[in-house]
């Protein structure tokens, strides 16, 4: 038997890894090596304590503000997906929908929860609306991949994303101001002032503003409406650090952000598909036929957090508390889909659109105890408590409805939505030897949810009267929806028509619905004639509750082959909270809200982290192989609500069990002439192993085919992703030039579980075919960003030129694909400009 010594094993591991990357690396003599840089040690807090990235037993990425600017991300949160393999960020009507390695959630209603947990300064944010405007004056943004069920806890099955703001500095007064300008008439400014008030108390004030024209264009020949995608943002952040005593500190952060503009709804491509145009065949997928109602976004989010820390002998206590308030309103920019030849004119008098209203107040409290010594044992334990009160409304109006069309509106309004979570956790690590460290953690979570309100369709119609109106009109200029201001939500106390009217603050100049309402209530007072007869129906009561508890764990270890070579292995679990569905009527006539169980993900991971020298080139090579066992995965499907074949409801159900297998490689090379090359690669096989569901694209009845979805690839899961970034710093007598070029290749992926396949029911049998109406495949693409900058010798002045998405590729980050819809939400277009910064 051959026994490898530890150094021999380290050499073997690094040699194998080097084989993946060393094609472009060559050996040099000492005289040829001209690099003056060294591998930077990046400190992160992804595991609730400070440690270097190279010591984290798992895959994490971290970027500071300068790196984000140079890599083309800047303040655009959505562009972060261009530098993190396996990350997908879509903006659906103001909600940032995040997937990591094919794990995420597309349920953005008040009943849903994200699967990737977002944090600001380590504090959990339940609703990621508006988080994109927090990307300024930050120390770093951290992305940790895989379930974080013990350390971060709530809804972190995909992983975590943490934005860490710059803290006040006690050591000196400083200030900076940066202004920027670019295409789309972009203007931005951001800056910060750091002020030590005393030796133990400091303040920091940071601010950010940005305005730009719409990212979409209005292709309608007879419309002057502004397209979707314009933005007007103002944000500030005030933080304070007080060293109360030698062992006690208090850190407080208050922030507020206001967002305006024309919003970011999706664009319908179904008509283009029916006319024979693929998404990639469109000359400009952002050219949309806008009509009727102009988009309008009005969002404010305000937060305050405080962290009190006291160090005892051998351990510390941290008490943190935060309050988060979100008030989000958006009127979708009305459109008739994307432009294609022959589709260039729409009815500008059609005001059909959607009105969104989300209000959320959340409180997060956490008491944490953790070790602060240098011994072999490190530990943390604590209690996490979360409460959220929501009110949510959605009104979808169908204007210019034909007289035979009874479907005129859908409204879901929930004035009372409560959610809470309570968890206790403990996590320990122990150094058995200088080389071997083991770690383990456990967390028990209790979840409760409750919702009360109304939801469903309104229908109106007339069947008598010679002078009856040709169409039902509402939503024209001057129309104001305010469904959350009602006095009564109990439908047993109010009829459907009066209930609807109580949620309308004012009617528009071209509306006739107020007159129609009089006819439906009192035909003798009807402006269209006393012989008018008609009818109406409305939504039903909604009420539901949910309780669940579950346990998550992690266990694993690291083995330090040498000071620069580490092996790691771990098993970790995570849950995404379950919930309940829209109410159905059971055979006894009672309302029931069928619950669904939490999703569960268990990750098995092994890997290696290494720093070495290849031909005098300082090199970092990391690898991680992982397997996800993903069970009770939730999808939405149509279910019957009554014996009537037309009575159905879209419900969340535990549909599938999936498996995800992958390999992620990371590398960094410090090349001659101060060139730095970063490369990452992710291979992913994300497959549904077992599951059946109704085909929601075939209609809204209850006789839909139940199909087997086994073998389908999970949405947003590309099989291969690779990122590369090449950068350089050049010192001159006047200052330092720097430049960077980064690129990401992402192979094809799907937007839904249907994977470009159509199911149709013919003579009682399921026939598999192809239907372009339901196309959901996104072809592979390359994204390229670049930047160049100059900093003078004093470090006071800096100027930058930047460009993101230089090839102006348009791809779909999300799709809503069901009966009658193929709506796409896209990445950001090509942006470029200049920044000028002054440090005072």
N, C-alpha and C positions, 0 to 999 in steps of 0.2 A: 504494500500500500504506500502511495506517495503522499507525504504530508507537506502542505504548503506552509511556509512561515507567513507571518502577518504581512511583512513587507512584500513578499512574493505575491500574495493574494491581492494586495493593493495594486501592484504593478499589473497584474493580470486584468483586474477590473478596469483600470484606466486605459489599458491597451485596447480592450474591447470597445470602450466608449470612443476612444480616439479614432477608431476605424470608421465610425459614423461621420466624423466631421473633418478629418485631416486631409481630405482631398486637395484643399487649397492651401495647406500649410506646408512650408518647406523648412529644412534645417538651415541654420545660419551660423556663421562664425561670430565670435564676440565683436569683431570689427564691423560686421554687417548689421548687427542689431542696433537700431537707433531709437527704439521706443523709450520714452521717459516716464510712462504712466505705470501705475500699479493697479492690480485688481482691487476695486473698491469694496469695502465691507458695508453692505446695506443693512441697517438696523430696522426691524419691523416689530409689530405687536400683534401678529396674526393669531398667536396663542395666548393672548392676554398678558404677555410679559415681553420685555425687550430681549431680542436675540437677533443674531445675524440670519440672513436668508439661508446661508449655507448650513446652519445648524437646525433648521426647521425640518422635521421628519414628514415631508410631504412637498407638494408643489404649490408655490405662491409666487406672485409677481408684485413688484412695487415700483412706482414711478413718482419722482418728485416733480414740482411745478416746472422746473427748467426742462426736464426730460419730456414732459407732456407737451411743452411748447415746441421743442425741437423735433419731436416725432409727429407733429401735425395734429395732435389731439387738442392742444390749447385748452380753451374753456368749454369745448363741445364734448359733453359727457358721452354722447352716443359714439363718438369716434374712438373711444377707448377699446372697442371691439377690434379695431384695426391693429392693435399691438399686443393683444392677449389671445393666444390660440384657444379655441373652444368657447370663447365668449361671444354671445349674440345679444345686442341691445336694440330693441325696437321702441319707437315712440308711438303708442296708440292713443291718440286723442289726449296727450299730456301725461299718460302713464308710461313710465319706463319699464318695459317688460324684459327681464333678464333671464337668459339661459346660459348655463355653464356645462359643457360636455354633454349636451343633449338633455339636460335636466332643467326644467323650468315650469312655469304655469302661465296659461293664456287666459285665465279667469280673472279679469280686472274689475269685477263687480264687488259690491259690498259683501258678498258671500264668499269671495275667494281670497286666497293668500298667495303672495309670491313664494317661490321655492328657493330663490337666492336672497339671503338676508342682507339688507343694506344698513349701514351704520354711519353716523357722523360722530367723530371723536370717540368711537367705540360704543355709542348709544344707539340702540335699535330704532329704526324708522319703519313703521308698519306700512305706510302708503308711499311708494317711491315717486309720487307726482311731485314735480318741482325740484327733485334732487339734482337735476342737470344744471341748475343755476347756482350750485354750491361749489363749483369747480374753480375756485380762485383763492389766492393766498393760502395755499395748502402746503404742508410739509411733505405729504406723499398720499397716494392712494394705493391701498393694498387689496389684492385679490387672492383669496385662498380657495383652492379647488377641492371639491369633495365634501361630504357631509361633516358639519361641525356641530353635531348634536350635543356635545358636552360643554364645550368652551363658549360658544356663541349661542347655541341653544335654539331659539325659536325660528322655525321655518328656514333652516339652513341646510336643506338636503342637497342642493346644488353646490353650495359654498357660500362664501361671504365676500362682501365688498365694503371696505371701510375707508372713508374720507377723513384724513387727519389734518386738521387746520394748524397753522403756525401758532405757537403759544407766545404769550408775552415773554419778553426777555428782560431780566433784571440787570443785565450788565451794561446797557447803554441805550441812548436815544437813537432812533433810526427812522427813516421814512423812505418810501419809494412810490413812484407814480409811473404808470405805463399807459400810453394811448396807442390805439391801433385803428387802421382803416383798411378796407378791402372791397372786393367785389360785392354785389348785391347791396351797394351803398352802405356797407358795414362800417359802423363806428363803435369803438369800445374804449373803455377806460377802466383801469383797476389800480388800486394802490393800498398802502397800509402805513400806519404810523405806530411806532412802538415807543412808549413813554414810561420809563421807570419813575414812579412818583416818589418812592423812598427806596431804601436798600432792600426792603422786603415786599414791596408792592409795585406792580407794573400793570399798565393797560396797553391794549393793542386794538386799534380800530382799523378795519379793512372794509373796502367797498368795491363794488363792481357794477358796471352798466354796459349794456350792449343794445344796439338797434340795427336791424337790417331789413331789407325788402324781402318779399316772399321768395321762398326757395322753389315754389311752383310757378307756372305761368298760366294765365287765363287764355285758353285757345278758342273761346267762344267769340264768334265774329260780331255779335251784337250785345256785348256786355262790357261794362266799365268797372266791374267789381274787382277788388283786390283779391288775388289768389291766396291760397293757404300758405303758411310757412313763414310769414313775417314775424318779427320778434321785437319786443321792447321790454327790457329787463332792468330792474334796479335792485341791488341787494347790498346789505351791510352786515358786518359782524363785529360785535364788541366783546372783547374777552378781557378777563382780569385774573391775575395770579397773585396770591397773597401767601407769603411764607409766614404763617401765623406764629410759629415757634421753630425751634431747632428741628423738631420732628413732625411738624404739622403743616399742611399746605391746603389751600382752597383755590380751585380753578373753576371759573364761571364763564360761560359763553352765552351771549344772546344774539340772535340773528333774525333778520326779516328779509323776505324776498317778494317782490311784486313782478308778475309776468303778465304782459299784454301782447297783443298782436292778433293775427288771424287764425291762430290755432294750427293743429297738425292732424287733421282727419285723413283717412285713407282715400284712395281713388279706385273707383269701380273699373275693372277691365273686362267684365263679362261680355259686354257688347262687342268689344274688340276681338275676343276669343271666338265668339260666334261668327264674326265676319272673316275668320281665317287668319288673324294676326296673333302670333305668339307675343309674349311680353317683350322678348328680345328683338322682335321685328319692329316695334314701335320706334319711330324716329326720336321721340322724346316722351318717355313714360311720365314725366313731370308736367307735360302739357295737358291740362285738364279743362273740360268745358264747365265753367262755373256759371251759375244762374241763380236768380231769386235772392237768397239770403247770403250776405257776406259773413265770413267767419269772424268770430270774436272770442278772444280768450281774456279772462279776468281771473287771475289766480294770486292768492296771497298765502304765504306760509310763514309762521312765526314760531320761534322756538327759544327755549332757555334751558340750560343744563348747568348743574353744579356738581363738582366732585371734591369731596373732603377726604383727605388721606392723612393718617397718623401712623408713624413708625414706632413700634414697640421693639423690645430687644428680641430679635429672632423672627418677628412676623410684623405685618402691617395690616391695617384695616382701612378699607375704602368704602365710602358711602356715596353713591351717585344717584341723582334724581334729575328727571328731565320732563318738560312739558312741550308738546308739539301741537300746533293748531294749523289746520289746512282749510282754506276756503277756495274751492276750485269751481269755476263756471266756464263753460265753453258752449258756444253756438257753432255747430259745424258749418264750414263753408259748403253750401249746397252745390252739388255738381251732378252732371249726367255722365260721368266717366271720363276716361282718357280720350284724347284726340287720335283719330286715324282717318285716312282718306275717305271722304264721303260722310264723315261724322264731325261736322264743324258748326252746327247751329242747334240751339236748344230754345225752349220756351222760357224766356226771362221772367214770365209772370208765375212760374211754378216755384212756390216758396217752401216746398217740402224739405225738412231738415230735422236735426236732432239737437235737443237742449240737454246739456249735462250739468248736474249740480252735486258736488261732493263736499261735505263738511265733516271734518274729523278732528277730534281732540283726543290726544293720547298722553298717558303718563307712564313713564318707565322708572322704576326704583330698583336699586340693586345694592345689597350689602355683601361685600366680598372680603375674605380674609386670605392672606397669601404670605408665604415665607419670603424673607428678605436677606437671608444669610447666604454664606458660601459653602454650606455643607453638602453632603451627598444627597440629602433629601430636599426636594422642592415640592411645594404643594399650593393649591388654591381651593377654596370652598366658599360657597355663598348661596344667597337667596335672590331670585329674580322675580319681579312682579310687574305685570303689564296690564293696563286697562285702556280701552279705546271706546269712545262714544262717537258713533257716526250718524249722519243723516244723508241720504242719497236719493237723487231723483234723476229720471231719464224720461223725456217726452220726445217721441218720434212722430212728427206730423206728416200726413199725406195730403198735400194741397192739390187743388184742381182734380178732385176725385170724380169719376163718372157717376151718374145718378144710380146706376145699378150696383155700384161698388159700395159695399157696406163697411169695408175696412178703411178707416180714416185716421186712426191714431193708435199708438201704443204708449202706455205710461206705466212706469214702475217708480213708486215714490215710497221711501222708507224713512219716516221721521225718527225712528228709534231702532238703532242697530248697536248692540253692545257686544264687546268681546273682551275676554280677560284671560290671562295666563299666569300661572304661579309655578315656579320651578325651584328645586334645590339641587345642588350639584357639588361634586368634589373631583379634583384631578390631582394626581401625584406623579412625580418622576423620581427615580432613585438610581444613583450611580453605584452599580454593583462593583465595578472596577474602574480604573482610569479609562478603559475603552468601552465598557458595556454599560448602557443606561436603559432602564425599563420605565415605561409610563402606562398609566391606566386612569380612566375617568368614568364617571357615571352621573346621570342626570335624570331626575323624575319630574315630569311636567303634567300639570292639570290645565285643561282648556275648557272654557265655557263661551258659548255664543247665544245671542238672542236677537230676533228681528221682528218688527211689527210694522205693517203698512199695507199697501195695496199694489196690485200688479195685474196687467193683462191688456186686452185690446178693447177699444171703443169702436162701435159701429153705428152708423146713422143712415137712414134712407127714407124716401117718400114713395108712396104707391098710389097717390091720388092727387088731383088738382091740375088743371090745365096750365096754370102759371108757376108750377113748381120750378125751383132753381135748376139751372143746367149743371151746376157744380157746387160743391161745398168748399168755401174758401176761408182759409185762415193762415196766419203766419206771415202776412205781408208787413211792410215797414210800419213800425209802431206796435207790433205784437210783442207782449212781454209775458213770458211764462215764469211762474213763481210757485211751483207745486209744493214747496216745503213751508209755505206761509199759511197753510190752511188751519182752520180751527177744529176741523173734525175729520178723522180718518176711519171712523167706524162705519162701514158701508151698510150696516143694519139700520143706521139712523139717517141716511141720506141717499137719495136716488142717484143713479150714475151720472145723469146729465148735470144735476146741481153740484155734484162732487167735482166733475170736470171744470165747470165754470168757476168754482171757488179757487182753482189753481191758476187761473188766467188773470193777470194783473190788468192788462189792457189789450184791446183788439187793434189790429192794424187798419190802415186806410182803405185797403181793398178787401177786407174781410167781410163775409156775410154770415159767419157762423153765429154771431150774437143774434141776428134776426131769425136764423134757422132755429136757434134754441127757443125763441119765443113760440114759433110754430109748433115745435114738439111738445111744449108745455101747455099751450093754450091756442088751439087752432083758430078760435074766434079773433084773436089778436094778431094773426099771422099776416105779415106784409105781402105774402105771395098768394093770398086768397083764403077765404074761410072754409073752402071745401078741401083744404090740405089735410091729408092723413099721413102719418109716418110712425117711425119707431126707432128705438135706440137700445143699445146694451153697453155694458161697461166692464171694468176689471173686477176681480174678486179679492176678498180679504187675504192678506198674507200674514202668517205668524208661524214662527218656528224657533226651536231651541236645540242646543247640542252640548253634550258634556263628554269628555274623554280624558283618559290619562294614559301615559306611555312612558317607557324608560329607554334612554339612549346610553351608549357606552363607547369607549375606545380603549384599546390595549395595543401595546407594541413596544418597540425598542430601537435603539441605535447602537451601532458598533463602529468605533473609531479605529479604522485600520491603521491610519497614521494621523498626524496632525491635520493633514489636508484631504483625507479620504474617509468618507463615512458611508456605511450601509445602514438602511433603515427598513423597517417593516411595521405594518400596523393594520388593525381591523377597527373600523369606526362605523357608527350608525347615525342616522338622522331621520326625523319625521317632519312631514308637512301636515299642518293641522287639517283634520277633517271638517265636516260641517253638515249643513242641511240644505234642502232644495226649496224651490218655489212650491207653494202649497198646492196639493191636489185634494179632490173630494173623494172620500172613500165610499163604499157601498151604503154606509149608514148616513151619508150626507155630511159627515164631519170633515173639517179641514185637517190634513196631515202633511207634514213636511218631512219627507223621507231622508234620513241621514246617510252620509257616506263616511267611511272610515279614513283615518289618516293614511297618507302614503308613507311607505317605509323604504329606506335605502341603506344597505349595508355595503361598505367599501372594503375590499381587500387590496392592499398596496404594498409593493416592495420597490426599493430604489437605491440609488447611490448618488452621492454628491462628492465632487472631486475638484481640487485645484492642483495644477501641474504645469510643467513647462514642456512645450513641444518645439524643439529647434529654437530655443531661446525666446519663444513666444509664450508669455504668461497666458494660461488657458484655464477656463472653468468649464467643466463637463458634468452635467447632471442627467440622470435618467430615472423615470418612474414608470412602472408597469402596474396597472390597476384593473380590478374587476368589480363591477357594481351589480348587486342583486337588488333589483328595483321591483317592489311588490305593491299591490293594491293601487296601481296607478289610476288617476282619475281623468276621465274624458267625459265630454258632454254628448248625450244621445237623446233621441226622441222616445218618449214613453207615452202610453195611453193614459188618458185622464178620465175616460168614460167609455161606454159601449159604442158611442158614435165614432166612426172611423176618422172623422175630422177633429175629434177632441184629443189634443196631445199637448205635451209640454217638453221643453228642453231641460234635461236634468243632468246633474253631475252624478256619475256612478263610478264605482271601483271596477274598471273594465279589464285592465291588463296587468300582466307581470312581464317585466323586461330584463334584459341583461345587457350591460355595457362593458366592453373590453377595450383597453387602450394602452398606448405607450406614448409617453411624452418625454422629449429630449430637449435640453437647454444647453446652450454653449455661449461662451464669450471669449474672444481672442483679442489680445492687445498686440497689434501688428506693428511693424516698423513705421517710422514717421508719425507716431502718435495716432495711427489709425486704430479704431475700435470696431470690431465686427461682432454683432449679437445675432444668434440664430436660434430659433426654437421650432420644433416640429411636433405635431400631434397626429397620431393614427388612432382612429376611433371606429368601433363597430357597435352601434347602438340599435338593438333589435328587440322587437316585441316577440316574446316566446309563446305567449298564450293570451288570447282575448277574443271576444266577439262583441259586436255592437250593431245597432241599427244604423243604416246609411242615412245620415242627416241631410244629404244633398238631394235625395229623391222626393222630398216634399215634407209636409207637416202632418200627414195622416198617421194612423196607427198600424197600417199594413206594410210598413217599410221592411225590406229584406234585412234579416239578421245575418251578418257576414263575419267570416273568420278573418281577423287582422293579424294572425300569427305570421311572423316573418317580415313584417313591415319595419322600415327604419323609423326611428323616433324623429319627430320634427326638430329642425334646427341642428341636426347632427351630421356635419360633414365628415366623410371618411378620412380626409387628410387636410391639415392646415399647416402652413409654414409661414413664419415671419423672419425677416432679415432686416437688419439696420446697420449701416456703415456710417461712421462718423469720424471726424478728425478735428484737432485743435492745432492751430498754427500761430506761434508766438512771433510778433514783430516788434520793432522799436516803438511803434505807436500803440500797440495793444494786441489783443488776441482775436484771430478769426476762428470761427468754428462753423462746420457744416454737417448736415446729416441727410441721408436718403434712407427711407424705410419702405418696405414692401411686404404685403401679405398676400399669399395665395390660399384660397379656400376652395376646395372641391365642391361639387354639386351637393345640394341638400333639398329637403322637402319642407313645405310649410304646414303640412297636416299629415295625419297618419294614413291618408289615402294613397300617398306615394304615386300620384299621377295615374291611378287606376280607377276606372268607373265600374260600379256594380249596378246592375239593373235586374229587375225581376220580370221574367218573361214566362208566362204559363206556369207560374208557381215555382220556377227554378231560377237560381241565381246565375246570370250570365256575365262573365267578366269581359269587358271591352275597354275602349278608349273614348273619352269624351272631352273635347278641348275646353268645355265650359268649366270643368273642375281642375284644370291644370294647376299643379302646385309645386312643380319642380323648379328650382333655381339653379341655373348653370354655374359651373365654377368660374371664378373671376380673380383678377389681381387688382389690388389697391396700392397706389404709390403715393407717398408723402415726401416732402423735402423741406429743408430750411437752411438758411445761412445767416450768420450773425457776426457782429463785431462788438467787442467790449474794450474800452480804452484802458490804458495802464492804471489809471486811478480806480477803476472799477465803478466809477460814478455813472457813466453813460453806456448805454447798449442800444444797438439798432438791429432789427431782425427782418428778414423777408421769409415768408412761409407760404406753403401750398399744401393743401390736403385733397385727396382724391384727384390727383393731377390728370388722370385719364378720363375723369368725369363718368365713371361707370355707374350705372343705376341698377341696383339690385333690391329685391324685396326682402326685408327683415322679418316681415310678418304678413300673414294672409288670413282673412276671414272668408272661409270657403264653405258655403252651405247652399241650401235651396234658394236659388235666385241671386246669389252673391259670389263674387270673386274680388274682394276688396284687398288692395295691397298698400302696405306701409313701407316706405323705402328708406334707404340710407341717405346721408346728407350729400348734396351735390359738390362739385369742385368749388373750393373756396381758396382764396389767396389774398395776400395783403402784406402790410408792413406794421411793425411794432417799434415804438421808441420808448425806452425806459430810462428814468433818472433815479439814482439812489442818493438820498440826502444824508 
